[in-house]
Amino acid sequence: MSVHAAHAVDRHLFDERFLDEVVLQHVVVTIGHDFLLLFGDT
């Protein structure tokens, strides 16, 4: 039971890290898109 619980915790931490990466990439892409729009308008 403890081994299964430890595996579940490891997977949960991995999922959180993966979600953080996705959110970070989304923020970077969004900011980059906004910069392109700003520079394109000027």
C-alpha positions as CSV (number, residue, x, y, z in Angstrom):
1,M,0.0,0.0,0.0
2,S,2.8,2.4,0.9
3,V,4.6,1.7,-2.3
4,H,1.5,2.5,-4.3
5,A,0.9,5.7,-2.3
6,A,4.5,6.8,-2.9
7,H,4.1,6.2,-6.7
8,A,0.9,8.2,-6.7
9,V,2.7,11.1,-4.9
10,D,5.5,11.0,-7.4
11,R,3.1,11.1,-10.3
12,H,1.2,13.9,-8.7
13,L,4.4,16.0,-8.3
14,F,5.3,15.2,-11.9
15,D,1.9,16.3,-13.1
16,E,2.2,19.6,-11.1
17,R,5.6,20.2,-12.6
18,F,4.3,19.4,-16.1
19,L,1.4,21.8,-15.6
20,D,3.7,24.5,-14.4
21,E,5.8,24.1,-17.6
22,V,2.7,24.3,-19.8
23,V,1.4,27.5,-17.9
24,L,4.9,29.1,-18.2
25,Q,5.1,28.4,-21.9
26,H,1.6,29.8,-22.4
27,V,2.5,33.0,-20.5
28,V,5.7,33.4,-22.5
29,V,3.9,32.9,-25.8
30,T,1.1,35.3,-24.8
31,I,3.6,38.0,-23.7
32,G,5.6,37.5,-26.9
33,H,2.4,37.8,-28.9
34,D,1.6,41.1,-27.1
35,F,5.1,42.4,-27.8
36,L,4.7,41.6,-31.5
37,L,1.4,43.4,-31.6
38,L,2.9,46.4,-29.9
39,F,5.9,46.6,-32.1
40,G,3.7,45.9,-35.2
41,D,1.5,48.9,-34.3
42,T,4.3,51.4,-33.9
